[in-house]
């Protein structure tokens, strides 16, 4: 999975949940401390104090492993 695919999967998840999607978006590939599998950490509205969405996507399978919506 590459950065663009991770962002596309996160956008689909946000649409499915009915969450707002704000640009700019940052996608970072990370390896969690106690996991062997890397994940993509996709966050929206990154220029503000806190992001609006955080969606974690497994790098190997492309499945969403975590999602959080921060209401204002």
VENWOJO-V93483 format. One record per backbone hydrogen bond with DSSP energy under -0.5 kcal/mol. NH is the residue of the N-H (numbers start at 0). CO is the residue of the C=O. If there is no record, write none. Layout:
nh->NH co->CO
nh->NH co->CO
This chain:
nh->5 co->1
nh->6 co->2
nh->7 co->3
nh->8 co->4
nh->9 co->5
nh->10 co->6
nh->11 co->7
nh->12 co->8
nh->13 co->9
nh->14 co->10
nh->15 co->11
nh->16 co->12
nh->17 co->13
nh->18 co->13
nh->21 co->19
nh->25 co->42
nh->27 co->40
nh->29 co->27
nh->29 co->38
nh->31 co->29
nh->31 co->36
nh->34 co->31
nh->38 co->29
nh->39 co->56
nh->40 co->27
nh->40 co->38
nh->41 co->39
nh->41 co->54
nh->42 co->25
nh->42 co->40
nh->43 co->52
nh->44 co->21
nh->44 co->23
nh->45 co->23
nh->47 co->44
nh->51 co->43
nh->53 co->67
nh->54 co->41
nh->55 co->65
nh->56 co->39
nh->57 co->62
nh->58 co->37
nh->61 co->57
nh->64 co->55
nh->65 co->55
nh->67 co->53
nh->69 co->51
nh->70 co->68
